[in-house]
């Protein structure tokens, strides 16, 4: 089953602002998520089922959500990983 890739203008701006070689790698990876939304190098975020991150070269990250019921991969962020990235996305670790 193929998944539909969903993203907004902000995500496209982030993708287009990547350096050329990294942008090429990222585009290939993003296209592959339609067929394999949970590749072996993806890690599900702690305490946030359905949300994943993939490390990219040069301390960059791709963060996305897999919605199986809708067969959708929601692309949320791609770019350098600032220290508060997951907090900004509302996916920070819960304090106990």
MOPAC internal coordinates of N, CA, C and O (Angstrom, degrees):
PM7 1SCF
backbone

  N    0.0000 0     0.00 0     0.00 0    0    0    0
  C    1.4450 1     0.00 0     0.00 0    1    0    0
  C    1.5309 1   108.67 1     0.00 0    2    1    0
  O    1.2310 1   120.85 1   -42.44 1    3    2    1
  N    1.2904 1   115.98 1   137.56 1    3    2    1
  C    1.4563 1   121.63 1   179.73 1    5    3    2
  C    1.5299 1   109.93 1   -98.49 1    6    5    3
  O    1.2310 1   121.06 1   -40.78 1    7    6    5
  N    1.3098 1   115.57 1   139.22 1    7    6    5
  C    1.4594 1   121.91 1   178.26 1    9    7    6
  C    1.5265 1   109.28 1   -97.26 1   10    9    7
  O    1.2310 1   121.21 1   -28.99 1   11   10    9
  N    1.3196 1   115.28 1   151.01 1   11   10    9
  C    1.4598 1   120.95 1   175.87 1   13   11   10
  C    1.5252 1   107.68 1   -90.54 1   14   13   11
  O    1.2310 1   120.23 1   -43.72 1   15   14   13
  N    1.3081 1   117.16 1   136.28 1   15   14   13
  C    1.4578 1   122.12 1   177.45 1   17   15   14
  C    1.5224 1   108.75 1   -90.92 1   18   17   15
  O    1.2310 1   120.67 1   -51.58 1   19   18   17
  N    1.3319 1   116.32 1   128.42 1   19   18   17
  C    1.4591 1   121.00 1  -178.39 1   21   19   18
  C    1.5360 1   108.90 1  -123.86 1   22   21   19
  O    1.2310 1   120.94 1   -46.47 1   23   22   21
  N    1.3230 1   115.81 1   133.53 1   23   22   21
  C    1.4610 1   120.50 1  -179.16 1   25   23   22
  C    1.5204 1   108.48 1  -155.89 1   26   25   23
  O    1.2310 1   121.19 1   -14.73 1   27   26   25
  N    1.3388 1   115.33 1   165.27 1   27   26   25
  C    1.4618 1   119.55 1   179.39 1   29   27   26
  C    1.5320 1   109.91 1  -113.40 1   30   29   27
  O    1.2310 1   120.88 1     0.85 1   31   30   29
  N    1.3110 1   115.92 1  -179.15 1   31   30   29
  C    1.4721 1   120.47 1  -178.11 1   33   31   30
  C    1.5206 1   111.94 1   -62.41 1   34   33   31
  O    1.2310 1   120.79 1   144.41 1   35   34   33
  N    1.2960 1   116.09 1   -35.59 1   35   34   33
  C    1.4658 1   120.73 1   179.75 1   37   35   34
  C    1.5339 1   109.88 1   -59.90 1   38   37   35
  O    1.2310 1   120.71 1   135.71 1   39   38   37
  N    1.3222 1   116.25 1   -44.29 1   39   38   37
  C    1.4637 1   120.11 1   178.40 1   41   39   38
  C    1.5204 1   110.29 1   -62.93 1   42   41   39
  O    1.2310 1   119.97 1   137.70 1   43   42   41
  N    1.3271 1   117.66 1   -42.30 1   43   42   41
  C    1.4703 1   120.44 1   179.30 1   45   43   42
  C    1.5264 1   111.19 1   -62.95 1   46   45   43
  O    1.2310 1   119.94 1   141.19 1   47   46   45
  N    1.3191 1   117.73 1   -38.81 1   47   46   45
  C    1.4687 1   120.63 1   176.81 1   49   47   46
  C    1.5224 1   110.57 1   -63.77 1   50   49   47
  O    1.2310 1   120.69 1   138.63 1   51   50   49
  N    1.3308 1   116.28 1   -41.37 1   51   50   49
  C    1.4637 1   120.13 1   177.73 1   53   51   50
  C    1.5277 1   110.39 1   -61.12 1   54   53   51
  O    1.2310 1   120.55 1   134.35 1   55   54   53
  N    1.3293 1   116.55 1   -45.65 1   55   54   53
  C    1.4644 1   121.30 1  -179.90 1   57   55   54
  C    1.5262 1   110.82 1   -61.99 1   58   57   55
  O    1.2310 1   120.35 1   134.00 1   59   58   57
  N    1.3217 1   116.94 1   -46.00 1   59   58   57
  C    1.4632 1   120.83 1  -177.54 1   61   59   58
  C    1.5301 1   112.52 1   -68.41 1   62   61   59
  O    1.2310 1   119.93 1   158.10 1   63   62   61
  N    1.3182 1   117.73 1   -21.90 1   63   62   61
  C    1.4630 1   120.11 1  -179.63 1   65   63   62
  C    1.5267 1   113.09 1   -84.88 1   66   65   63
  O    1.2310 1   120.05 1   174.44 1   67   66   65
  N    1.3344 1   117.52 1    -5.56 1   67   66   65
  C    1.4690 1   120.12 1   177.70 1   69   67   66
  C    1.5242 1   110.20 1   -69.17 1   70   69   67
  O    1.2310 1   120.17 1   -28.43 1   71   70   69
  N    1.3478 1   117.28 1   151.57 1   71   70   69
  C    1.4623 1   119.31 1   173.42 1   73   71   70
  C    1.5305 1   109.96 1   -58.12 1   74   73   71
  O    1.2310 1   120.23 1   -30.83 1   75   74   73
  N    1.3384 1   117.17 1   149.17 1   75   74   73
  C    1.4657 1   122.35 1  -173.40 1   77   75   74
  C    1.5159 1   115.84 1   -49.69 1   78   77   75
  O    1.2310 1   119.82 1   131.47 1   79   78   77
  N    1.3394 1   117.94 1   -48.53 1   79   78   77
  C    1.4615 1   119.39 1  -177.95 1   81   79   78
  C    1.5226 1   111.20 1   -66.76 1   82   81   79
  O    1.2310 1   120.17 1   140.60 1   83   82   81
  N    1.3123 1   117.27 1   -39.40 1   83   82   81
  C    1.4613 1   121.25 1   178.95 1   85   83   82
  C    1.5246 1   110.71 1   -70.11 1   86   85   83
  O    1.2310 1   120.42 1   142.94 1   87   86   85
  N    1.3289 1   116.80 1   -37.06 1   87   86   85
  C    1.4686 1   120.87 1   177.95 1   89   87   86
  C    1.5274 1   110.43 1   -60.79 1   90   89   87
  O    1.2310 1   120.04 1   139.75 1   91   90   89
  N    1.3128 1   117.53 1   -40.25 1   91   90   89
  C    1.4646 1   121.73 1   178.96 1   93   91   90
  C    1.5299 1   111.03 1   -63.74 1   94   93   91
  O    1.2310 1   120.56 1   134.47 1   95   94   93
  N    1.3219 1   116.54 1   -45.53 1   95   94   93
  C    1.4690 1   121.49 1   177.56 1   97   95   94
  C    1.5243 1   109.63 1   -61.11 1   98   97   95
  O    1.2310 1   120.63 1   135.50 1   99   98   97
  N    1.3398 1   116.40 1   -44.50 1   99   98   97
  C    1.4661 1   121.20 1  -177.82 1  101   99   98
  C    1.5288 1   111.29 1   -63.83 1  102  101   99
  O    1.2310 1   120.16 1   136.52 1  103  102  101
  N    1.3175 1   117.30 1   -43.48 1  103  102  101
  C    1.4744 1   119.88 1   179.37 1  105  103  102
  C    1.5242 1   111.45 1   -60.65 1  106  105  103
  O    1.2310 1   120.67 1   136.92 1  107  106  105
  N    1.3050 1   116.32 1   -43.08 1  107  106  105
  C    1.4722 1   120.20 1   178.81 1  109  107  106
  C    1.5282 1   110.37 1   -62.42 1  110  109  107
  O    1.2310 1   120.60 1   135.05 1  111  110  109
  N    1.3279 1   116.47 1   -44.95 1  111  110  109
  C    1.4590 1   121.37 1   178.95 1  113  111  110
  C    1.5232 1   110.84 1   -61.76 1  114  113  111
  O    1.2310 1   120.19 1   135.14 1  115  114  113
  N    1.3150 1   117.24 1   -44.86 1  115  114  113
  C    1.4663 1   121.34 1  -178.85 1  117  115  114
  C    1.5261 1   110.68 1   -62.26 1  118  117  115
  O    1.2310 1   120.20 1   135.66 1  119  118  117
  N    1.3309 1   117.21 1   -44.34 1  119  118  117
  C    1.4744 1   119.53 1   178.07 1  121  119  118
  C    1.5278 1   111.32 1   -60.44 1  122  121  119
  O    1.2310 1   120.34 1   142.49 1  123  122  121
  N    1.3238 1   116.95 1   -37.51 1  123  122  121
  C    1.4645 1   120.32 1  -178.36 1  125  123  122
  C    1.5273 1   112.34 1   -68.44 1  126  125  123
  O    1.2310 1   119.79 1   157.23 1  127  126  125
  N    1.3443 1   118.02 1   -22.77 1  127  126  125
  C    1.4656 1   120.52 1   179.10 1  129  127  126
  C    1.5223 1   112.47 1   -64.93 1  130  129  127
  O    1.2310 1   119.71 1   156.63 1  131  130  129
  N    1.3174 1   118.15 1   -23.37 1  131  130  129
  C    1.4635 1   120.86 1   178.48 1  133  131  130
  C    1.5294 1   110.43 1   -63.75 1  134  133  131
  O    1.2310 1   120.10 1   146.33 1  135  134  133
  N    1.3260 1   117.42 1   -33.67 1  135  134  133
  C    1.4684 1   121.02 1   179.26 1  137  135  134
  C    1.5241 1   112.68 1   -95.53 1  138  137  135
  O    1.2310 1   120.49 1   148.23 1  139  138  137
  N    1.3269 1   116.68 1   -31.77 1  139  138  137
  C    1.4664 1   121.38 1  -177.62 1  141  139  138
  C    1.5215 1   108.15 1  -134.77 1  142  141  139
  O    1.2310 1   119.83 1   -94.85 1  143  142  141
  N    1.3355 1   117.94 1    85.15 1  143  142  141
  C    1.4624 1   120.17 1  -175.22 1  145  143  142
  C    1.5371 1   114.06 1   -71.49 1  146  145  143
  O    1.2310 1   120.49 1   167.02 1  147  146  145
  N    1.3177 1   116.66 1   -12.98 1  147  146  145
  C    1.4710 1   120.76 1   179.17 1  149  147  146
  C    1.5294 1   110.02 1  -127.10 1  150  149  147
  O    1.2310 1   120.23 1  -113.14 1  151  150  149
  N    1.3432 1   117.17 1    66.86 1  151  150  149
  C    1.4670 1   118.34 1   179.75 1  153  151  150
  C    1.5342 1   110.54 1   -64.82 1  154  153  151
  O    1.2310 1   120.56 1   -16.56 1  155  154  153
  N    1.3184 1   116.53 1   163.44 1  155  154  153
  C    1.4660 1   119.85 1  -176.28 1  157  155  154
  C    1.5168 1   113.04 1   -60.18 1  158  157  155
  O    1.2310 1   119.48 1   151.37 1  159  158  157
  N    1.3313 1   118.59 1   -28.63 1  159  158  157
  C    1.4640 1   119.14 1  -179.31 1  161  159  158
  C    1.5304 1   113.18 1   -85.09 1  162  161  159
  O    1.2310 1   119.53 1   178.60 1  163  162  161
  N    1.3179 1   118.51 1    -1.40 1  163  162  161
  C    1.4674 1   121.64 1   176.03 1  165  163  162
  C    1.5211 1   109.28 1   -82.27 1  166  165  163
  O    1.2310 1   120.98 1   -36.47 1  167  166  165
  N    1.3192 1   115.72 1   143.53 1  167  166  165
  C    1.4643 1   120.83 1   177.76 1  169  167  166
  C    1.5242 1   108.04 1  -124.19 1  170  169  167
  O    1.2310 1   121.40 1   -51.47 1  171  170  169
  N    1.3317 1   114.93 1   128.53 1  171  170  169
  C    1.4619 1   119.16 1   176.48 1  173  171  170
  C    1.5282 1   108.74 1   -71.60 1  174  173  171
  O    1.2310 1   120.31 1   -43.61 1  175  174  173
  N    1.3193 1   117.01 1   136.39 1  175  174  173
  C    1.4615 1   121.00 1  -177.56 1  177  175  174
  C    1.5243 1   110.49 1   -72.39 1  178  177  175
  O    1.2310 1   121.12 1   -42.91 1  179  178  177
  N    1.3268 1   115.47 1   137.09 1  179  178  177
  C    1.4645 1   121.43 1   178.97 1  181  179  178
  C    1.5261 1   110.10 1   -56.28 1  182  181  179
  O    1.2310 1   121.06 1   -48.15 1  183  182  181
  N    1.3166 1   115.58 1   131.85 1  183  182  181
  C    1.4597 1   123.53 1   175.37 1  185  183  182
  C    1.5246 1   113.99 1    65.43 1  186  185  183
  O    1.2310 1   120.54 1  -166.45 1  187  186  185
  N    1.3245 1   116.57 1    13.55 1  187  186  185
  C    1.4677 1   121.00 1   177.74 1  189  187  186
  C    1.5310 1   108.78 1  -137.26 1  190  189  187
  O    1.2310 1   120.46 1  -106.60 1  191  190  189
  N    1.3312 1   116.72 1    73.40 1  191  190  189
  C    1.4672 1   118.61 1   179.95 1  193  191  190
  C    1.5269 1   109.97 1   -58.33 1  194  193  191
  O    1.2310 1   120.84 1   -32.93 1  195  194  193
  N    1.2619 1   115.99 1   147.07 1  195  194  193
  C    1.4706 1   127.51 1  -179.35 1  197  195  194
  C    1.5238 1   112.94 1    83.55 1  198  197  195
  O    1.2310 1   119.17 1   170.44 1  199  198  197
  N    1.3391 1   119.20 1    -9.56 1  199  198  197
  C    1.4678 1   122.34 1   177.27 1  201  199  198
  C    1.5279 1   109.17 1  -101.21 1  202  201  199
  O    1.2310 1   120.75 1   -44.35 1  203  202  201
  N    1.3331 1   116.17 1   135.65 1  203  202  201
  C    1.4591 1   121.63 1  -176.16 1  205  203  202
  C    1.5216 1   110.53 1  -131.94 1  206  205  203
  O    1.2310 1   121.50 1   -21.55 1  207  206  205
  N    1.3324 1   114.73 1   158.45 1  207  206  205
  C    1.4524 1   121.27 1   172.33 1  209  207  206
  C    1.5166 1   108.49 1  -135.02 1  210  209  207
  O    1.2310 1   121.57 1   -32.68 1  211  210  209
  N    1.3158 1   114.61 1   147.32 1  211  210  209
  C    1.4609 1   121.46 1   174.38 1  213  211  210
  C    1.5229 1   106.77 1  -127.94 1  214  213  211
  O    1.2310 1   120.66 1   -49.17 1  215  214  213
  N    1.3230 1   116.35 1   130.83 1  215  214  213
  C    1.4539 1   121.06 1   175.86 1  217  215  214
  C    1.5127 1   108.93 1   -75.94 1  218  217  215
  O    1.2310 1   121.22 1   -43.48 1  219  218  217
  N    1.2964 1   115.27 1   136.52 1  219  218  217
  C    1.4611 1   122.71 1   174.59 1  221  219  218
  C    1.5247 1   107.45 1  -115.76 1  222  221  219
  O    1.2310 1   120.00 1   -15.04 1  223  222  221
  N    1.3270 1   117.61 1   164.96 1  223  222  221
  C    1.4675 1   119.23 1   178.78 1  225  223  222
  C    1.5260 1   112.43 1   -57.24 1  226  225  223
  O    1.2310 1   121.11 1   -22.12 1  227  226  225
  N    1.3188 1   115.48 1   157.88 1  227  226  225
  C    1.4661 1   124.03 1   175.01 1  229  227  226
  C    1.5284 1   113.70 1    59.99 1  230  229  227
  O    1.2310 1   120.59 1  -138.99 1  231  230  229
  N    1.3135 1   116.47 1    41.01 1  231  230  229
  C    1.4702 1   121.71 1   175.86 1  233  231  230
  C    1.5270 1   113.76 1    61.09 1  234  233  231
  O    1.2310 1   120.16 1  -146.44 1  235  234  233
  N    1.3139 1   117.30 1    33.56 1  235  234  233
  C    1.4602 1   121.96 1   175.86 1  237  235  234
  C    1.5286 1   108.75 1  -101.05 1  238  237  235
  O    1.2310 1   121.06 1   -22.08 1  239  238  237
  N    1.3247 1   115.58 1   157.92 1  239  238  237
  C    1.4628 1   121.58 1   179.81 1  241  239  238
  C    1.5226 1   110.02 1  -134.69 1  242  241  239
  O    1.2310 1   122.23 1   -28.66 1  243  242  241
  N    1.3391 1   113.34 1   151.34 1  243  242  241
  C    1.4606 1   122.57 1   167.51 1  245  243  242
  C    1.5175 1   105.52 1  -117.32 1  246  245  243
  O    1.2310 1   120.35 1   -55.24 1  247  246  245
  N    1.3295 1   116.94 1   124.76 1  247  246  245
  C    1.4618 1   122.11 1   179.53 1  249  247  246
  C    1.5232 1   107.35 1  -120.45 1  250  249  247
  O    1.2310 1   121.13 1   -47.28 1  251  250  249
  N    1.3309 1   115.45 1   132.72 1  251  250  249
  C    1.4631 1   119.79 1  -177.50 1  253  251  250
  C    1.5200 1   110.70 1  -153.15 1  254  253  251
  O    1.2310 1   121.03 1   -12.34 1  255  254  253
  N    1.3220 1   115.64 1   167.66 1  255  254  253
  C    1.4561 1   122.90 1   178.12 1  257  255  254
  C    1.5165 1   108.77 1  -123.27 1  258  257  255
  O    1.2310 1   121.00 1   -40.09 1  259  258  257
  N    1.3340 1   115.70 1   139.91 1  259  258  257
  C    1.4627 1   121.35 1   177.01 1  261  259  258
  C    1.5258 1   108.15 1  -105.66 1  262  261  259
  O    1.2310 1   121.00 1   -58.64 1  263  262  261
  N    1.3355 1   115.69 1   121.36 1  263  262  261
  C    1.4664 1   122.26 1   178.10 1  265  263  262
  C    1.5278 1   107.53 1  -110.59 1  266  265  263
  O    1.2310 1   120.94 1   -88.51 1  267  266  265
  N    1.3307 1   115.81 1    91.49 1  267  266  265
  C    1.4629 1   120.74 1  -174.74 1  269  267  266
  C    1.5268 1   112.85 1   -61.91 1  270  269  267
  O    1.2310 1   120.24 1   141.33 1  271  270  269
  N    1.3375 1   117.15 1   -38.67 1  271  270  269
  C    1.4614 1   120.26 1  -176.85 1  273  271  270
  C    1.5241 1   111.42 1   -61.20 1  274  273  271
  O    1.2310 1   120.57 1   147.28 1  275  274  273
  N    1.3294 1   116.52 1   -32.72 1  275  274  273
  C    1.4592 1   121.51 1  -178.56 1  277  275  274
  C    1.5293 1   112.61 1  -100.48 1  278  277  275
  O    1.2310 1   120.48 1   175.52 1  279  278  277
  N    1.3323 1   116.70 1    -4.48 1  279  278  277
  C    1.4670 1   122.49 1  -174.44 1  281  279  278
  C    1.5305 1   110.56 1    54.46 1  282  281  279
  O    1.2310 1   121.45 1  -129.60 1  283  282  281
  N    1.3473 1   114.84 1    50.40 1  283  282  281
  C    1.4588 1   121.93 1  -177.19 1  285  283  282
  C    1.5207 1   110.09 1  -127.16 1  286  285  283
  O    1.2310 1   120.85 1   -40.01 1  287  286  285
  N    1.3187 1   115.98 1   139.99 1  287  286  285
  C    1.4631 1   122.84 1   167.90 1  289  287  286
  C    1.5238 1   105.84 1  -110.68 1  290  289  287
  O    1.2310 1   120.97 1   -66.81 1  291  290  289
  N    1.3350 1   115.75 1   113.19 1  291  290  289
  C    1.4691 1   122.37 1   179.00 1  293  291  290
  C    1.5218 1   108.44 1   -89.75 1  294  293  291
  O    1.2310 1   120.08 1   -67.12 1  295  294  293
  N    1.3232 1   117.44 1   112.88 1  295  294  293
  C    1.4558 1   122.57 1  -179.95 1  297  295  294
  C    1.5240 1   108.24 1   -86.35 1  298  297  295
  O    1.2310 1   120.27 1   -61.27 1  299  298  297
  N    1.3319 1   117.08 1   118.73 1  299  298  297
  C    1.4619 1   121.43 1  -171.48 1  301  299  298
  C    1.5198 1   113.83 1  -103.43 1  302  301  299
  O    1.2310 1   120.05 1   140.06 1  303  302  301
  N    1.3343 1   117.52 1   -39.94 1  303  302  301
  C    1.4600 1   120.09 1  -175.09 1  305  303  302
  C    1.5192 1   110.19 1  -156.35 1  306  305  303
  O    1.2310 1   120.68 1   -38.48 1  307  306  305
  N    1.3284 1   116.30 1   141.52 1  307  306  305
  C    1.4544 1   122.09 1   169.58 1  309  307  306
  C    1.5237 1   107.29 1  -144.95 1  310  309  307
  O    1.2310 1   121.07 1   -51.31 1  311  310  309
  N    1.3113 1   115.56 1   128.69 1  311  310  309
  C    1.4581 1   119.60 1   179.64 1  313  311  310
  C    1.5065 1   111.39 1   156.68 1  314  313  311
  O    1.2310 1   120.84 1    11.48 1  315  314  313
  N    1.3415 1   116.01 1  -168.52 1  315  314  313
  C    1.4608 1   119.90 1   179.04 1  317  315  314
  C    1.5217 1   110.11 1   -62.88 1  318  317  315
  O    1.2310 1   120.80 1   -30.10 1  319  318  317
  N    1.3242 1   116.08 1   149.90 1  319  318  317
  C    1.4597 1   119.63 1  -178.27 1  321  319  318
  C    1.5282 1   110.58 1   -95.39 1  322  321  319
  O    1.2310 1   120.62 1   -79.10 1  323  322  321
  N    1.3354 1   116.41 1   100.90 1  323  322  321
  C    1.4589 1   118.79 1   172.97 1  325  323  322
  C    1.5357 1   109.17 1   -74.39 1  326  325  323
  O    1.2310 1   119.90 1   -20.50 1  327  326  325
  N    1.3282 1   117.79 1   159.50 1  327  326  325
  C    1.4759 1   119.90 1  -177.74 1  329  327  326
  C    1.5273 1   114.28 1   -56.90 1  330  329  327
  O    1.2310 1   120.04 1   149.18 1  331  330  329
  N    1.3287 1   117.52 1   -30.82 1  331  330  329
  C    1.4640 1   120.46 1  -176.42 1  333  331  330
  C    1.5305 1   113.39 1  -103.78 1  334  333  331
  O    1.2310 1   119.92 1  -157.64 1  335  334  333
  N    1.3159 1   117.77 1    22.36 1  335  334  333
  C    1.4700 1   121.35 1  -175.64 1  337  335  334
  C    1.5221 1   112.26 1   -53.05 1  338  337  335
  O    1.2310 1   120.24 1   126.78 1  339  338  337
  N    1.3235 1   117.15 1   -53.22 1  339  338  337
  C    1.4625 1   119.81 1  -174.12 1  341  339  338
  C    1.5402 1   111.17 1   -68.75 1  342  341  339
  O    1.2310 1   119.94 1   146.86 1  343  342  341
  N    1.3185 1   117.71 1   -33.14 1  343  342  341
  C    1.4712 1   120.04 1   174.81 1  345  343  342
  C    1.5255 1   110.09 1   -63.93 1  346  345  343
  O    1.2310 1   120.32 1   136.40 1  347  346  345
  N    1.3321 1   116.99 1   -43.60 1  347  346  345
  C    1.4781 1   120.84 1   179.70 1  349  347  346
  C    1.5221 1   111.40 1   -61.11 1  350  349  347
  O    1.2310 1   120.69 1   147.29 1  351  350  349
  N    1.3392 1   116.28 1   -32.71 1  351  350  349
  C    1.4662 1   120.47 1   179.53 1  353  351  350
  C    1.5254 1   112.19 1   -85.04 1  354  353  351
  O    1.2310 1   120.38 1   179.52 1  355  354  353
  N    1.3277 1   116.88 1    -0.48 1  355  354  353
  C    1.4650 1   121.09 1  -177.77 1  357  355  354
  C    1.5151 1   112.58 1    76.75 1  358  357  355
  O    1.2310 1   120.42 1  -157.10 1  359  358  357
  N    1.3368 1   116.81 1    22.90 1  359  358  357
  C    1.4510 1   121.61 1  -176.05 1  361  359  358
  C    1.5261 1   112.29 1  -120.89 1  362  361  359
  O    1.2310 1   120.68 1  -156.96 1  363  362  361
  N    1.3294 1   116.30 1    23.04 1  363  362  361
  C    1.4585 1   120.24 1  -179.94 1  365  363  362
  C    1.5222 1   110.97 1   -66.20 1  366  365  363
  O    1.2310 1   121.35 1   -17.83 1  367  366  365
  N    1.3096 1   115.01 1   162.17 1  367  366  365
  C    1.4659 1   119.41 1   177.95 1  369  367  366
  C    1.5253 1   109.45 1   -70.61 1  370  369  367
  O    1.2310 1   121.49 1   -40.04 1  371  370  369
  N    1.3107 1   114.75 1   139.96 1  371  370  369
  C    1.4605 1   120.87 1  -179.16 1  373  371  370
  C    1.5365 1   108.58 1   -74.54 1  374  373  371
  O    1.2310 1   120.39 1   -42.33 1  375  374  373
  N    1.3218 1   116.85 1   137.67 1  375  374  373
  C    1.4682 1   121.21 1   175.82 1  377  375  374
  C    1.5232 1   108.29 1   -83.52 1  378  377  375
  O    1.2310 1   120.59 1   -45.13 1  379  378  377
  N    1.3377 1   116.47 1   134.87 1  379  378  377
  C    1.4711 1   118.71 1  -179.84 1  381  379  378
  C    1.4966 1   112.38 1   -96.31 1  382  381  379
  O    1.2310 1   120.10 1   180.00 1  383  382  381

